[in-house]
Amino acid sequence: MDTISASPAPSAPDIVPDFLWLVLFFGALYILGAIFSLFYSRMIGQIVAGILFMGAGSRLLRGEEFFSVAGWIGLGLLVFEGGASLDMNLLRKVFARATALALIGSVLPVSFGIIYVSLILGESITSGVASGASLASTSIAVALVLMQEHKIVETKIGTLLTAAAMLDDVFSLVLIAVVSSLGSFRPSDPGTPSALNPTEPASLSHAQSSLAIAIVRPIAASVAVLIVGTFAAKMFQTFLHRLFFVPMDPPTQVDGPACGRRTFCCCVLKIRQWWHSVLLSPYKHEVFLCIMCAYSFAWSITSVLAGSSYLIGAFVAGLAFGSDPSQSSPSAGFVLSRKGLERLDPLKWFLLAVFFGSIGFSLRVNVLFEPWALLYGALIYTIIMVGAKMLAGLLAKPLSWASFLTVGTAMVGRGELGLYLSEQAQRAGVVSPRIFAATTWALLLNTFLSPILFALVVKKYPTGQNANRLESDSHEQIEVDTYG
């Protein structure tokens, strides 16, 4: 009789420690996240939890890949909510200046990253691009919480900052696609065409053209997905309205004698009647939520196949479930989408906490606290990247010390997209462990310093004297949904 070989069942001593480590890890994510949320930096506490439990040995690290994938799902939900929360009417008010502010706020960190990492520290060009791009994203969540805390959301500066942070996230999504593409174009041995320091002119020309393709292709794909997705969002909104909120015309009920049982018209009407009575009446919210997830999944796959990032697809999918700028009041579809996102909110934040914890797994503490990383990352790189975002404050209008410092300090805080981009660059081998440590220090300290600097500026320049509140009717109020 043949013996069927099977893996031995794990014993209780093997299972219980794993389970206890997992419980302790999730508890640390919650507690440290709550403590650091007092400084508007919940994600820093969750990264610290990952660093602390990196020493839990092979137990938690065996599931590191699972933690990362789960976190990417949470990040996709976050970006989808960002698309659904985009206020087109608000964006239209200050579009030109907000676009310039977001563009400068993204270009300067990338440029400074290339100069510092590639020219001063002697790393590759791709390493400088990836590091600078990781520090280009402004956290809209941090910026909005700071403005709400100091009651300047409804000011001209607050409106400008909100719109710029929205556009900044879009630019960051494009940068993510570029850095992901650079993962296949990393330095190899110095005699090969793919090396960034080739010794022969032919190799240099080949490397430069390959680098140009690696940068241009994802940008073109991202722009194409954004344009097509924006137009598709409007059509999908119309489709959803007819599918969910257009009732059947009473004279066309299918049980009348005028309708033959075998006609195509009758079949369609029967399907519509079944859809409204059997599915929508008792399960409207559940069906709408399933359609949201399916539409987001379809656009994420399309974006990846086009050569962009799945996050770009998630963003344009969210646009279909946002507010309609042609309507003065929120549509029923928008209300349904908000309720669906509220149901997913606990899952989203749990998955994001796992994601930041997994970043802590990736950090090498011995490299992070090396004198080199502390000097060139925690000190010099942090100061450079604070200055890169502060310079964007020159586009504040009217320009004054108050508006310059208010806009600049609000944009210093980095967000989840930057940490994701840095982690992806490290996984793809685009950046070395040292540059990853320096970039991480700059990301964390910029996020931690932003609330402190912003509070000092607002204290020195009271909002009532310098904020220049928007002129609006008594019934009009700008509402901004925070995400991130």
Order of alpha helices (4+ residues) and beta strands (2+ residues): alpha-alpha-alpha-alpha-alpha-alpha-alpha-alpha-alpha-alpha-alpha-alpha-alpha-alpha-alpha-alpha-alpha-alpha-alpha-alpha
